């Protein structure tokens, strides 16, 4: 353990500035150089933001984990906004004419026949000629759907080599960069051709994904609208468009979407079917969404220690009353919503809406369960009405009554003060010139006229911007001397973890059959340990040996970007963690034992 400043036990402070700044619209519209040589750009990405972690790093307009050189501070770092530069293009939105082989391959891709699509695109690419670029870009997207990012990178790179800096090749490369977690390169790939009026609907789609991940929801909706206007038949665009619809429009859109062939896999399609069933059920209920019934705008609740034996704390829980039935649910920043076991659900009289399996860490597949309806939820002094909960058809949820994902409190400033054993919920700073918004227990971002971009209030200027993928909070984290990777902030994980691919970049790993890792989806088959790993995030650093290492491909596939590890409970329990889900901001505070500051 090295020490910088006061001794912090497991952690010590670093003089690092926020390392995952938002893609604010003002900065995103600045011209960037198009990635014309993908392999070279990828190597540059590994050098950022610099080898000396003790020096303050400047925030860039896009996430800093793969910036090739220091960038000026982003507009996101202060509440002051600068004037955006607008480029106006005249775009022909009529359907583009494709050759018969390309049209057939595209149809195979859009209807989910990926093996056939890959074969068709490969034949076209091998023949060369004017269709080769579109064949390679199509092949890259097929490989992404098949969860083969390395093959996708090779295909997209071949397309870029044929038409450097031009769409659709550079856009396909941007999609691969996004899957790899290289957001700066992805942004450049999507943005540069648009500024030259080289318009591709997938460029807008890519920007929408970046803006949404950085809590710029108005910006994301505008980009999705442009993509949908140009190519409304693209199922990938259609799925993004769903996120901009209000509840009633979304129900109708989902009905239409599910009535035809799409390129969703079986699990994804079932999820949309379940979402539709829940939305239809909610549309029949007064109030429709889970809303606060009390007048409180803030509350403070005791965190209950969850013990393994008399002295070992494995986590902290909240006492939650479901229809009046008490349960102690583990506080889990890596989970979504409320998940309870069947005993609690039966005691509470939860009404079943639709069957839905639950999936988590483990290699035994999803566990049986369902989505149910609870009339009331009580959490501390806060009472909510008309709420959906998920139920696991087991007598426990990984040895707990259940889990409560902190994204349930997304309309509050969430303060998980582990050292003091308290959860505090307070009102978020209102947007400039707007009244405070009533708190709900709905984790979905706002839609329609209520859309906003990330707002950093003066009192939050020192918070670290992160990426939000649905409930998941991903924070750029350096491992030893690597470029920053994306790590899940996960109080439900027993400890910090790495993936084998990430660990192999920076240290040696060894298989360890004595380590047992288990989650909702059963036991993990292949577990390793990393010899030495120094994790650096926000202002902190954790030096560790024999760090547990296992595959997180399921999470990476689900969220569409590479997840290289997790920050877990053993370390996070030392910190007071503040989360602003609305704006994608987090803050970590360490108070040495015996100190009041």
C-alpha positions, 0 to 999 in steps of 0.5 A: 500500500502506497500512501498519498496524503493522509493514510486511508487504510484500503484507499488513498486519495489522488489529485485527479479531476473528474475523469468521465465528463459529459458529452455536452452539446456545446463541446460535442459540436466542436470539429474533431478529426475523423478516424481515418486509420483505425488501428493507429487511433486505437493505439492512441486511445491507450495512451490517454489521459497520461501516464502520471496519475498523480497529476490533475487531468483535464476534462474533455468534451467526451469521456476521458478514457480514450482521449488521445491528448488533454482536452480543454475543460468541458462546458459540463464542468460548470453550470455556464453554457456556451453557444452551440455551433449549428451546421445545417444540411439538406438531406435526401430522406428517400430510401436509398437504392441498394443492389439486390445482394446488398438488399437481401443481406440487409433484410437478413440482418434486420430480421435477425438471421445473423449467420445468413447475413454474415455469409451474404455480406462476406460474399459481397465483400470478397468480390470487391467492387462498389458494394464492398464498403457497405458489405464490410459495414454490414458485416461489422454490425452483424458481428456486433449483434453476435457479440464478436467485437474483435471481428467487428473491428476488423470488418469496420477497419476494412471499410474505413480503409476503402473510404477514409473518413466517410460514412457509412464506414466511419460510422460503423467503426464508431459503433465498434468503438462504442461497444469497446467503451472507447467513447471519444473515438466513437463520438468523433466517428459519428460527429465528424462526417455529420459536420461535413454534411456526410449524413448517415442515420446511424451517425445520429443513432450513435450520438443518441446512445452517447448522449443518453449514456451521459444523461443528455436526454434532450440532446439524445431525443433530437438525435434519435428524431433525426435518425428516425426521420431518415430511416424509420425502418431500421429496427436499431433506430426504432428501439432508440425511438421507443425511449423518446415516447410517452407511455401511451404512445410507447404501448402502441409502438411496442404492439406494432414493433412486436407484430413483425420480425425484428433483429432482437434475440430471444431474450431481448424480444421477451423483455419487450413483451414483458415491458408491454404487459407491464405498461398495459397493466399500469395503463389500467391503474389510477396514477399509472406509475409508482408515486410518492404518497407522503409530502416529504421531500427528504428522508434519512433511514438507517442502513441495517447491517447484513452479517456473515457470522457475528462480526463480518458484514457482507452488506447493508440493507433497508427495511422495506414494507411491501403492502405492509409486509416487512423485508430487509432488502440489500442496498445494491447500486448494481441492481435495478428496481426491487427484487424480492423472494417468493416468501416475501411476495406471498406474505405481501400479496403481490399481484402477478402481472407477467412472468419474467426471469431474473438474470445476474452473475452466474453461468446457470442461466436466468432464474424463474420469476415474475413482475408483480404489483404492490399497492404500497411501498414504505421506505423509511418515512417515504410511502409510495403507491402503485408500484411494480416489483420483481419476484424471484421464484426462490426462497431467497435472493442470494441469501437475502430477502431481496435487493433494492436497486438505488436507481429506484430513488433516481429522482432524489439525490441519493446519499449512501453513507456506509460509515455512518450507516445511513441512507439519505434522500434529498431533493435534487437541485432544480433546473435553472428557472424551473420549480422542483419536480415531485419525486417518484419511484420511477427509474425511467428518464423523463420523456417529451417536454420534460427532457433536459440535458445534464445540469451540474449545479454549483454545489456539485461541481466537484462530482465525477460525471459517469456513464449511465446505462439504464440502472448501471453506473459505469465509472472510468477506472484506470488499472495499473498504467492502463487507459481508463476502462469502464467499471460498474459501481456495485455495492451488491458485489462482494469485492472489486473485480476484474474481467480476464480480458482487462486483467491480461492487459496489465498483469498476470492472471491465474485460475483459482478453482478454490474461489466460489463466486455465486449470483442470481444465475448460479455459480460462475464456472471460471474464476481467476485471480489477478496478481497485482491491480491498482484501481484508480477512480475519481480521487481514489486508488485501491492497490490490491493483490489476488483480485478476483477475476471473472467474465462479465460478457453478459453485462457488456452485451446487455448494456452495449459497451465493454464492462471491465470490472466492478467496484465492490462492497469491500472497498465502497463500504469505507465511503460516503457515496452520493449519486445524482442519477438524473445528471449522471454524477457521483461523489465519494467521500472518505472520512478517516476513523476518528476524524469529523471531516 
